[in-house]
Amino acid sequence: MKICVAGQGAFGQKHLDALKRIPDVEVVSLIGGNPKGTEEVAQKYGIKHWGNDLGEGIARADAVILATPTQMHRAQGELVMRAGKHVLIEIPVADTVEDAEALTKIAKETGVVAMGGHVRRFNPSHQFVRRRIEKGEIKIQQMDVQTYFFRRTNMNAAGKPRSWTDHLLWHHAAHTVDLFHYQTGEITRECYAVQGPRHPDLGIAMDMGILMRVPSGAMLTLSLSFNNDGPIGSFFRYICDNATYQAYYDDLADGKNNPIDLSKVDVSMDGIELEDREFIAAIREKREPNSSLEQVLPCMHVLGKLEKMIDPNRECVM
């Protein structure tokens, strides 16, 4: 299968690393916004074609992975799907409900495999918990999540300047909101959000708190910050009726910090690789992928509701 990866940045390279480990897959094109950086990454990974014209990459490939700035996803996703090619759009698939709905509609019209990059569904740690839930062994009472980074300047995960600005709600909260829906098997009934001051230069809120509940009564409490000068990443605590788990990306421990062996959960310990494997398998098997655009749309609807709650023009009523 021939793959085009769009986005030469930190996350694009995570996909390139993952794709190298998947049999019978070839990255035939790398498309990026920075010509020099794109060429350097292409040479690093031995990719023969690179450039900044997505159309050229689409023409060479069976499927496209979009690891580009969120604001480009709506137009680029449509371009790929209208060309009859399959697409994996990195999280967030869009930064408005309207764009997410439009992309979902186009996926149905074109019949291609269209997937959102909601990697938490694929991390072995969260898979382990999900399997226990599916067997009826545990039931979530509360998910308590901390998503903390130190991003007071506009730099990416590789320490290089970004051409766009990251967002706590539409990007980082999306991971957890979708995972909460996925693990509980329910859609949010109640949700609330507050945010802290906006950064004077970046123009985004640097701290945020979210509270949600699904019809069964299971709760989500989510704290997010770009001001955290300490351990970074997303830390998940599953508080269940007869078990507690702590998940950190692809690692898992019980409530007392005893590590849990996840080596037998899946074919890899890398969530990005497992996400890409699902995308490719769905194309080959002509089926809907886990984390299809349609499946993650409820998450986008919740984010839209939360955004209205934290609108800076909205009066705070005590």
CORJOKA-V93464 format. One record per helix or strand of 2 or more residues. SS is the DSSP state (H for helix, E for strand). FROM is the first residue (numbers start at 1). TO is the last residue. If there is no record, write none. Layout:
BEGIN
ss from to
SS FROM TO
SS FROM TO
END
This chain:
BEGIN
ss from to
E 2 6
H 10 19
E 26 31
H 35 45
E 50 51
H 54 60
E 63 66
H 70 82
E 86 90
H 97 110
E 114 117
H 119 121
H 124 134
E 140 148
H 168 184
E 188 195
E 207 214
E 219 225
E 233 240
E 244 248
E 251 254
H 271 285
H 293 309
END
